[in-house]
Amino acid sequence: MATIRERLIGGWSLVKFEGTYPDGRVVSPMGRNATGHIVYSANGFVSVNMMRGDRPDVTERKAFHARSDAAVAQVARGYFAYSGPFEVDEERAVARH
């Protein structure tokens, strides 16, 4: 049987990003329609990219630096990225970043 670490290696798409408080309240920090990807590499690195589904569309060809500070801030607030090393605790079935 493959280890947890071996099963993690590869790319994954975000299905849902939410948390539950002890009182039962459910929160979606990036909105209910967040999108994202996480990639675990065989050499021990992870890369995460997540964004709000309702972020302003930045696919138009207008240069990013030509946008107003307010427009750039609105886009940036809806985006999260992380990369770095990871390790897996096989006994507790958790990956730590």
KERO-189469 format. One record per atom (N, C-alpha, C): residue number from 1; x, y, z; residue in three letters. Coordinates in steps of 0.2 Angstrom, whole numbers, plus 5000, padded with zeros to 4 digits. Layout:
! residues N
   nr    xx    yy    zz  rest
  NUM     X     Y     Z   Ala
...
This chain:
! residues 97
   nr    xx    yy    zz  rest
    1  5004  4994  5000   Met
    1  5000  5000  5000   Met
    1  5004  5006  5000   Met
    2  5002  5011  4996   Ala
    2  5006  5017  4996   Ala
    2  5006  5021  5002   Ala
    3  5011  5025  5004   Thr
    3  5011  5029  5010   Thr
    3  5007  5035  5008   Thr
    4  5005  5039  5014   Ile
    4  5001  5045  5013   Ile
    4  5005  5050  5009   Ile
    5  5012  5051  5010   Arg
    5  5016  5055  5006   Arg
    5  5015  5053  4999   Arg
    6  5016  5047  4997   Glu
    6  5016  5045  4990   Glu
    6  5009  5046  4987   Glu
    7  5004  5046  4991   Arg
    7  4997  5047  4988   Arg
    7  4996  5055  4987   Arg
    8  4999  5059  4991   Leu
    8  4999  5066  4990   Leu
    8  5002  5069  4984   Leu
    9  5008  5066  4982   Ile
    9  5012  5069  4976   Ile
    9  5007  5070  4970   Ile
   10  5008  5076  4967   Gly
   10  5004  5077  4961   Gly
   10  5000  5084  4962   Gly
   11  4996  5085  4957   Gly
   11  4992  5091  4958   Gly
   11  4984  5090  4960   Gly
   12  4982  5095  4963   Trp
   12  4975  5094  4966   Trp
   12  4971  5100  4965   Trp
   13  4965  5100  4963   Ser
   13  4960  5106  4963   Ser
   13  4956  5107  4969   Ser
   14  4955  5113  4971   Leu
   14  4951  5114  4977   Leu
   14  4944  5113  4975   Leu
   15  4941  5109  4980   Val
   15  4934  5108  4980   Val
   15  4930  5112  4984   Val
   16  4932  5114  4990   Lys
   16  4929  5118  4995   Lys
   16  4934  5121  5000   Lys
   17  4933  5127  5002   Phe
   17  4938  5130  5007   Phe
   17  4933  5133  5012   Phe
   18  4932  5130  5018   Glu
   18  4928  5132  5023   Glu
   18  4931  5130  5030   Glu
   19  4929  5133  5035   Gly
   19  4930  5131  5042   Gly
   19  4924  5131  5046   Gly
   20  4924  5127  5051   Thr
   20  4918  5127  5056   Thr
   20  4921  5129  5063   Thr
   21  4917  5134  5066   Tyr
   21  4919  5136  5073   Tyr
   21  4916  5131  5078   Tyr
   22  4918  5131  5084   Pro
   22  4916  5126  5089   Pro
   22  4908  5127  5090   Pro
   23  4905  5133  5089   Asp
   23  4898  5134  5090   Asp
   23  4894  5132  5083   Asp
   24  4897  5129  5078   Gly
   24  4894  5127  5073   Gly
   24  4894  5131  5067   Gly
   25  4896  5138  5067   Arg
   25  4896  5142  5062   Arg
   25  4901  5140  5057   Arg
   26  4899  5140  5050   Val
   26  4903  5138  5045   Val
   26  4905  5145  5041   Val
   27  4911  5146  5040   Val
   27  4914  5152  5036   Val
   27  4918  5149  5030   Val
   28  4917  5154  5025   Ser
   28  4921  5152  5019   Ser
   28  4925  5159  5017   Ser
   29  4931  5159  5020   Pro
   29  4936  5164  5020   Pro
   29  4937  5167  5013   Pro
   30  4937  5163  5008   Met
   30  4938  5165  5001   Met
   30  4931  5165  4997   Met
   31  4926  5165  5000   Gly
   31  4919  5165  4997   Gly
   31  4917  5158  4995   Gly
   32  4911  5157  4994   Arg
   32  4908  5150  4993   Arg
   32  4911  5147  4986   Arg
   33  4913  5151  4981   Asn
   33  4915  5149  4975   Asn
   33  4922  5150  4973   Asn
   34  4926  5149  4979   Ala
   34  4934  5149  4978   Ala
   34  4936  5144  4973   Ala
   35  4942  5146  4970   Thr
   35  4945  5141  4966   Thr
   35  4952  5140  4968   Thr
   36  4956  5135  4966   Gly
   36  4963  5135  4968   Gly
   36  4966  5128  4966   Gly
   37  4972  5128  4967   His
   37  4976  5122  4965   His
   37  4982  5121  4970   His
   38  4983  5115  4972   Ile
   38  4989  5113  4976   Ile
   38  4993  5108  4973   Ile
   39  5000  5109  4973   Val
   39  5004  5104  4970   Val
   39  5009  5102  4975   Val
   40  5010  5095  4976   Tyr
   40  5015  5092  4980   Tyr
   40  5020  5089  4976   Tyr
   41  5026  5091  4976   Ser
   41  5032  5088  4972   Ser
   41  5035  5082  4976   Ser
   42  5038  5078  4972   Ala
   42  5041  5072  4975   Ala
   42  5048  5074  4979   Ala
   43  5050  5080  4977   Asn
   43  5056  5082  4981   Asn
   43  5055  5086  4987   Asn
   44  5048  5086  4990   Gly
   44  5047  5089  4996   Gly
   44  5044  5096  4996   Gly
   45  5042  5099  4990   Phe
   45  5039  5106  4990   Phe
   45  5032  5106  4988   Phe
   46  5029  5111  4991   Val
   46  5022  5112  4989   Val
   46  5021  5119  4987   Val
   47  5016  5120  4982   Ser
   47  5014  5126  4979   Ser
   47  5006  5126  4980   Ser
   48  5004  5132  4982   Val
   48  4996  5133  4983   Val
   48  4995  5139  4980   Val
   49  4989  5140  4976   Asn
   49  4986  5146  4973   Asn
   49  4979  5145  4974   Asn
   50  4976  5150  4977   Met
   50  4969  5150  4978   Met
   50  4966  5157  4977   Met
   51  4960  5158  4974   Met
   51  4957  5164  4973   Met
   51  4950  5164  4974   Met
   52  4947  5170  4976   Arg
   52  4940  5171  4976   Arg
   52  4937  5170  4969   Arg
   53  4931  5167  4969   Gly
   53  4928  5166  4963   Gly
   53  4925  5173  4960   Gly
   54  4924  5177  4964   Asp
   54  4921  5184  4962   Asp
   54  4926  5189  4962   Asp
   55  4932  5187  4961   Arg
   55  4938  5193  4960   Arg
   55  4936  5196  4953   Arg
   56  4938  5202  4953   Pro
   56  4938  5206  4946   Pro
   56  4942  5202  4941   Pro
   57  4939  5202  4935   Asp
   57  4942  5199  4929   Asp
   57  4948  5203  4927   Asp
   58  4954  5200  4927   Val
   58  4960  5203  4925   Val
   58  4963  5200  4919   Val
   59  4959  5196  4915   Thr
   59  4961  5193  4909   Thr
   59  4962  5198  4903   Thr
   60  4959  5204  4904   Glu
   60  4959  5209  4898   Glu
   60  4967  5211  4898   Glu
   61  4968  5213  4892   Arg
   61  4975  5214  4890   Arg
   61  4978  5221  4893   Arg
   62  4974  5224  4897   Lys
   62  4977  5230  4900   Lys
   62  4982  5228  4905   Lys
   63  4988  5232  4905   Ala
   63  4994  5230  4909   Ala
   63  4992  5231  4916   Ala
   64  4994  5226  4920   Phe
   64  4993  5226  4928   Phe
   64  4995  5233  4931   Phe
   65  5001  5235  4929   His
   65  5004  5241  4932   His
   65  5000  5248  4930   His
   66  4996  5247  4925   Ala
   66  4992  5253  4922   Ala
   66  4985  5253  4926   Ala
   67  4984  5249  4930   Arg
   67  4977  5249  4934   Arg
   67  4978  5254  4940   Arg
   68  4973  5256  4942   Ser
   68  4973  5260  4948   Ser
   68  4975  5256  4954   Ser
   69  4977  5260  4959   Asp
   69  4979  5256  4966   Asp
   69  4973  5253  4969   Asp
   70  4967  5256  4968   Ala
   70  4961  5252  4971   Ala
   70  4959  5246  4967   Ala
   71  4960  5246  4961   Ala
   71  4959  5240  4957   Ala
   71  4963  5235  4958   Ala
   72  4970  5236  4959   Val
   72  4975  5231  4960   Val
   72  4974  5228  4967   Val
   73  4972  5233  4972   Ala
   73  4971  5230  4979   Ala
   73  4965  5226  4979   Ala
   74  4960  5227  4975   Gln
   74  4954  5223  4975   Gln
   74  4956  5216  4973   Gln
   75  4960  5215  4967   Val
   75  4962  5209  4965   Val
   75  4966  5205  4969   Val
   76  4971  5209  4972   Ala
   76  4976  5206  4977   Ala
   76  4972  5203  4983   Ala
   77  4967  5206  4986   Arg
   77  4964  5204  4992   Arg
   77  4960  5197  4991   Arg
   78  4959  5196  4985   Gly
   78  4955  5190  4983   Gly
   78  4960  5184  4981   Gly
   79  4966  5185  4982   Tyr
   79  4971  5180  4980   Tyr
   79  4976  5178  4985   Tyr
   80  4977  5171  4986   Phe
   80  4982  5169  4991   Phe
   80  4987  5164  4987   Phe
   81  4993  5164  4989   Ala
   81  4998  5159  4986   Ala
   81  5003  5158  4991   Ala
   82  5006  5152  4991   Tyr
   82  5011  5150  4996   Tyr
   82  5015  5144  4992   Tyr
   83  5022  5144  4994   Ser
   83  5026  5139  4992   Ser
   83  5031  5138  4997   Ser
   84  5033  5131  4997   Gly
   84  5039  5130  5002   Gly
   84  5039  5122  5003   Gly
   85  5043  5120  5008   Pro
   85  5044  5113  5009   Pro
   85  5038  5110  5013   Pro
   86  5037  5104  5013   Phe
   86  5032  5101  5017   Phe
   86  5035  5094  5019   Phe
   87  5032  5092  5024   Glu
   87  5033  5085  5027   Glu
   87  5027  5082  5029   Glu
   88  5027  5075  5029   Val
   88  5021  5071  5031   Val
   88  5022  5067  5037   Val
   89  5018  5067  5042   Asp
   89  5018  5063  5048   Asp
   89  5013  5057  5046   Asp
   90  5016  5052  5044   Glu
   90  5012  5046  5042   Glu
   90  5008  5043  5048   Glu
   91  5010  5044  5054   Glu
   91  5006  5041  5060   Glu
   91  5000  5045  5061   Glu
   92  5000  5052  5060   Arg
   92  4995  5056  5061   Arg
   92  4991  5058  5055   Arg
   93  4993  5056  5049   Ala
   93  4990  5057  5043   Ala
   93  4989  5064  5041   Ala
   94  4995  5068  5043   Val
   94  4994  5075  5041   Val
   94  5000  5077  5037   Val
   95  4999  5082  5033   Ala
   95  5005  5086  5030   Ala
   95  5006  5092  5033   Ala
   96  5012  5094  5034   Arg
   96  5014  5101  5037   Arg
   96  5018  5105  5032   Arg
   97  5016  5111  5032   His
   97  5019  5115  5027   His
   97  5024  5120  5031   His
